[in-house]
Amino acid sequence: MAKKAKMIIDKEYRVAEVDKRIYGSFIEHLGRAVYDGLYQPGNPLSDEDGFRKDVICLVKEIDVPIIRYPGGNFVSSFVWEDSVGPVDERPARLELAWRSLEKNEIGVNEFAKWTEKVNSEMMMAVNLGTRGIADACNLLEYCNHPGGTKYSDMRIAHGVKDPHNIKVWCLGNEMDGTWQLGHKTMDEYGRLAEETARAMKLIDPSIELVSCGSSNLEMPTFPKWESKTLECTYDLVDYVSLHQYYGNEADDTADFLAKSDDMDEFIRSVIATCDYVKAKKRGKKNINLSFDEWNVWFHSRAEEVDTMKNRPWQVAPSILEDVYTFEDALLVGLMLITLLKHADRVKMACLAQLVNVIAPIMTDKDGGAAWKQTIFYPFMHTSQYGRGVVLRPVLDTPVHDTACHEQVTDIESVTVWNEEKEEMTIFAVNRNLDEDIELETDIRGLEGYRILEHIVLENDNMKIVNSAGNERVAPKKASQSKMDGGIITSILHKTSWNVIRLGK
């Protein structure tokens, strides 16, 4: 007999409206993300601008509303002026973050054009590592000022008459990390970010600013970094960033699937720190969260280190090309559920990254077609069906312990209600490795709804992967949910991602 869990969903149990930017992503000048990824001139699959049409179609399929650019660690030595103007006059540079050769064929204006092609917007990061206030202001003027000034007229001379009107700007990247070029102490960064933010707001008061949070939960200065830096930037910024990647280095699937609980704790700790600063400053606004780097990342680390150390200064080397397993897709689904549960404070998030580099979309090195990794599907489902109001479920589920986690829920779930479309979607993961679970969901407070479909992503092999022309992990429709009198009974198979769609 299957284990049982119970859940109550009611439209009065609201968390918040989902900010669509929670389904953002990230493109860094790193590896084959840009060159051979989204840009490959001469390929029959590319358009007149050299952008791959198959990649554009896949990005549109997952509907990414905002994309962080140009880094990442790359931004801390980025000389933005080298990336604009006539392409044949742009210099090649030694890119120090990833020890590659940056040829600057794609820059600010080209990337802005690409984001338009995929129906997205740019989230721009400024270099507060090797550069500073003046350069950030000059880039903002170049991108957002209509004309009549040095840098706005430079943009117009480069063939871009209308400003890009980029609304979200990141004040550096992972500035607490010793790996970051020009990394700062919390006092140094807080002061620099405050003064940069003040100057940028004078140029364009409409922009939203993201202050650098800790590079990950394990940083020794977390959460003091957030507390100290936000005391400087509180009045000027709108968000603080969070970054976190997870891996299964111990090859312990049960414990790996419990790591979304760590993500939840990370978010709660940052919210508490933001609210402490708000109270200390006698402030009135909440600092919201931009979880602008998150994913599974561990498969390719040895290759990455070897390439950077022994074969540096390549153009677009094949690094950080994790090939994702089925269990990776489950954790990505769990992390998406965690982000949605905090939709009241997590307003932006960026799956890192988008193409080739720790990404849901891959392209063959020989110019072959693009293909979908296992993690493509949970992201696609939530982006497509997770627009609306998050409803907090009242969930009674069996629990289990793992090597490093206690009281891990067998079922993790969240519901998004789209009142305008009269649709409701339940996202659920059964992270029990051995047993199916019967989930009984009470939706009697939502009259008139019926089951539209139950989509499942499942596989008995936790390590199975997709590859070009061989998609072995893909969603399917299942007859595993039925409804009677406002009670939905669903069979959630062991280690499965489930999307239960309801409508009128």
PENOR-V859382 format. One record per residue. N is the residue number from 1. PHI is phi in degrees with one decimal (999 if undefined). D_CENTER is the distance of its C-alpha to the mean C-alpha in whole Angstrom. Layout:
n,phi,d_center
N,PHI,D_CENTER
N,PHI,D_CENTER
This chain:
n,phi,d_center
1,999,39
2,-67.7,35
3,-62.4,33
4,-121.7,33
5,-137.2,30
6,-128.8,31
7,-144.9,28
8,-116.9,29
9,-123.0,27
10,-143.9,28
11,-66.3,27
12,-80.3,29
13,-89.0,26
14,-86.0,23
15,-93.1,20
16,-178.1,19
17,-70.3,18
18,-72.0,15
19,-76.9,13
20,-57.3,12
21,-70.7,9
22,-67.0,7
23,-102.3,7
24,-78.1,5
25,-142.9,4
26,-154.7,7
27,-125.4,10
28,-116.0,12
29,-73.3,16
30,-152.0,16
31,55.9,18
32,-101.0,18
33,-66.0,15
34,-89.7,17
35,-81.7,21
36,80.2,21
37,-100.7,18
38,-82.1,17
39,-125.9,21
40,-154.0,24
41,-61.6,27
42,91.5,30
43,-77.0,28
44,-57.4,30
45,-82.3,26
46,-96.2,26
47,-88.5,27
48,-65.8,29
49,-96.3,26
50,88.1,25
51,-88.3,22
52,-69.0,22
53,-71.0,22
54,-68.7,21
55,-66.6,18
56,-56.9,18
57,-62.9,19
58,-69.6,16
59,-64.8,13
60,-63.2,15
61,-63.5,16
62,-89.8,12
63,55.4,13
64,-93.0,10
65,-83.0,11
66,-149.0,9
67,-133.9,9
68,-76.6,9
69,-158.6,12
70,-99.4,14
71,178.1,13
72,75.7,12
73,-55.9,16
74,-55.1,17
75,-67.8,17
76,-75.8,20
77,-131.3,22
78,-73.7,21
79,-104.4,25
80,-63.6,23
81,-62.0,27
82,-71.9,27
83,-99.1,24
84,-126.7,26
85,89.7,30
86,-55.7,32
87,-60.5,30
88,-72.6,33
89,-103.4,34
90,-80.9,30
91,-81.3,31
92,-83.8,29
93,-132.3,28
94,-72.2,27
95,-93.4,24
96,-82.4,24
97,-64.8,21
98,-115.6,20
99,49.7,24
100,-120.2,24
101,-104.1,26
102,-95.7,24
103,-93.2,26
104,60.6,25
105,-72.5,25
106,-110.2,22
107,-137.5,21
108,-56.8,20
109,-71.5,22
110,-65.1,22
111,-67.0,18
112,-60.7,19
113,-64.9,21
114,-65.2,18
115,-62.0,16
116,-64.2,19
117,-64.0,19
118,-100.8,16
119,59.9,17
120,-129.5,14
121,-126.0,14
122,-91.3,13
123,-109.6,12
124,-94.0,14
125,-105.8,15
126,-108.3,18
127,-82.7,20
128,-109.8,22
129,-93.1,22
130,-94.6,25
131,-127.1,26
132,-171.7,26
133,-61.6,27
134,-62.2,29
135,-67.8,26
136,-64.7,24
137,-65.5,26
138,-64.2,27
139,-65.8,24
140,-62.1,23
141,-61.0,27
142,-60.1,26
143,-81.6,23
144,-115.9,24
145,-79.7,28
146,-66.9,30
147,160.4,33
148,88.7,36
149,-131.5,35
150,-53.3,35
151,-83.6,31
152,-68.2,30
153,-68.5,34
154,-62.7,32
155,-60.5,29
156,-62.3,32
157,-64.2,34
158,-84.7,31
159,93.2,31
160,-117.1,29
161,-68.5,31
162,-87.2,28
163,-64.2,26
164,-75.1,22
165,52.6,22
166,-72.9,18
167,-99.0,18
168,-117.5,15
169,-129.0,15
170,-95.0,14
171,-86.6,17
172,86.8,17
173,-144.9,15
174,43.7,15
175,-71.4,19
176,-85.1,20
177,-86.5,20
178,-66.9,23
179,-76.4,21
180,-84.9,20
181,-61.2,23
182,72.1,25
183,-61.3,23
184,-124.7,24
185,-74.0,26
186,-64.2,25
187,-69.0,28
188,-64.5,27
189,-67.9,24
190,-56.7,24
191,-65.8,27
192,-65.3,26
193,-64.9,23
194,-61.6,25
195,-71.4,27
196,-66.7,25
197,-61.1,23
198,-61.9,27
199,-67.9,28
200,-65.0,25
201,-67.3,26
202,-67.7,29
203,-74.3,28
204,-142.6,26
205,-65.2,26
206,-84.3,23
207,-72.7,20
208,-105.8,18
209,-118.7,17
210,-114.5,15
211,-86.4,17
212,-66.7,15
213,-93.5,15
214,-66.2,16
215,-67.6,14
216,-168.7,14
217,-65.1,16
218,-88.4,19
219,-60.6,20
220,-64.1,24
221,-93.3,23
222,-77.5,21
223,-99.3,21
224,-60.3,24
225,-55.5,22
226,-60.4,20
227,-60.8,24
228,-68.7,25
229,-71.3,23
230,-70.1,22
231,-61.8,26
232,-80.9,26
233,-100.6,23
234,-50.0,24
235,-72.7,26
236,-114.7,24
237,-106.4,20
238,-112.6,18
239,-140.5,15
240,-120.6,14
241,-89.2,11
242,-129.7,10
243,-130.0,9
244,-161.3,10
245,-122.2,11
246,-126.8,13
247,-140.5,16
248,-117.3,19
249,-61.4,22
250,-82.4,25
251,52.9,24
252,-122.6,25
253,-61.1,23
254,-60.8,24
255,-71.5,22
256,-58.4,19
257,-72.7,18
258,-86.8,19
259,-71.6,17
260,-65.5,14
261,-65.1,17
262,-66.2,17
263,-61.0,13
264,-60.8,15
265,-66.2,18
266,-58.6,16
267,-60.8,14
268,-61.6,18
269,-66.1,19
270,-68.4,17
271,-59.5,18
272,-61.3,22
273,-67.6,22
274,-59.1,21
275,-71.7,24
276,-63.2,26
277,-64.3,26
278,-57.4,26
279,-66.7,29
280,-64.4,30
281,-85.8,30
282,55.0,32
283,-82.6,29
284,-114.0,28
285,-99.4,24
286,-86.0,21
287,-85.9,19
288,-90.0,16
289,-110.9,12
290,-118.0,9
291,-84.6,7
292,-91.5,5
293,-148.0,5
294,-156.0,5
295,172.4,7
296,-88.5,11
297,-155.7,13
298,-165.9,17
299,-62.8,18
300,-106.9,19
301,-64.0,20
302,-64.7,23
303,-63.0,23
304,-59.4,21
305,-63.6,24
306,-62.8,27
307,-63.4,26
308,-65.3,25
309,-79.9,28
310,-103.9,30
311,-135.4,29
312,-76.9,28
313,66.0,28
314,-86.2,27
315,-85.8,25
316,49.6,22
317,-67.8,23
318,-82.8,21
319,-128.4,19
320,58.2,16
321,-97.4,17
322,-59.8,16
323,-99.9,18
324,-87.7,16
325,-91.2,19
326,-63.6,19
327,-66.1,18
328,-62.3,15
329,-62.7,14
330,-63.2,16
331,-66.8,14
332,-58.8,10
333,-61.0,12
334,-63.7,13
335,-68.0,10
336,-64.3,9
337,-59.7,13
338,-62.8,13
339,-60.1,10
340,-65.1,12
341,-60.7,15
342,-108.5,15
343,-64.0,14
344,-71.5,17
345,-125.8,15
346,-84.6,11
347,-103.4,11
348,-138.5,8
349,-154.2,4
350,-130.5,2
351,-63.5,2
352,-109.1,5
353,-117.1,7
354,-108.6,9
355,-133.4,12
356,69.2,15
357,-96.3,13
358,32.7,11
359,-135.0,10
360,-76.4,11
361,-117.4,14
362,-123.4,17
363,-124.2,20
364,-67.5,23
365,-67.1,24
366,-90.7,28
367,86.9,26
368,-72.2,26
369,-70.5,24
370,-78.2,20
371,-146.4,19
372,-100.0,17
373,-77.5,16
374,-58.7,16
375,-73.9,12
376,-57.1,12
377,-75.4,14
378,-59.2,13
379,-66.0,10
380,-60.4,12
381,-62.2,15
382,-68.8,12
383,-65.0,11
384,-75.9,15
385,-110.7,17
386,-99.5,15
387,-108.4,16
388,143.9,19
389,-105.8,20
390,-75.7,18
391,-105.6,22
392,-80.2,22
393,-76.8,24
394,-93.4,27
395,-119.5,27
396,-114.7,29
397,-132.3,28
398,-60.3,30
399,-129.6,28
400,-149.5,29
401,-105.7,28
402,-125.7,27
403,-58.3,28
404,-124.0,25
405,-135.8,25
406,-116.1,27
407,53.3,27
408,-81.0,24
409,-68.0,24
410,-64.4,25
411,-107.7,23
412,-116.7,20
413,-153.9,19
414,-149.9,18
415,-125.0,20
416,-120.5,19
417,-109.0,22
418,-100.5,22
419,-64.0,26
420,-62.5,26
421,-87.4,26
422,54.9,27
423,-129.4,25
424,-140.1,23
425,-126.6,21
426,-100.7,21
427,-102.5,18
428,-146.7,20
429,-120.6,19
430,-94.2,23
431,-101.7,22
432,-79.4,26
433,-75.9,27
434,-119.9,30
435,-130.3,31
436,-70.4,30
437,-132.0,30
438,-89.3,31
439,-102.7,29
440,-103.7,31
441,-113.1,30
442,-93.6,32
443,-119.3,31
444,-63.9,34
445,-80.4,33
446,-122.1,32
447,-76.9,35
448,87.9,35
449,-87.1,32
450,-132.9,32
451,-75.5,30
452,-88.2,28
453,-169.3,27
454,-122.4,25
455,-100.4,23
456,-129.0,23
457,-118.9,21
458,-151.9,23
459,-166.2,25
460,-75.1,27
461,-101.7,26
462,-66.4,23
463,-100.4,23
464,-67.2,23
465,-130.5,21
466,-95.5,21
467,-149.8,22
468,-60.7,24
469,75.9,26
470,-143.1,26
471,-91.1,23
472,-91.9,24
473,-119.3,21
474,-149.9,21
475,-72.0,21
476,-142.3,25
477,-86.2,27
478,-130.4,29
479,-102.0,32
480,-115.9,30
481,-131.3,30
482,-140.1,34
483,-128.4,34
484,-147.1,38
485,62.5,39
486,81.4,35
487,-113.9,34
488,-97.8,32
489,-111.5,32
490,-124.6,30
491,-96.2,30
492,-103.0,27
493,-63.5,27
494,-54.8,27
495,39.9,23
496,-139.5,22
497,-100.8,19
498,-128.1,21
499,-125.9,20
500,-106.8,23
501,-101.2,24
502,-121.5,27
503,-156.7,28
504,-101.9,32
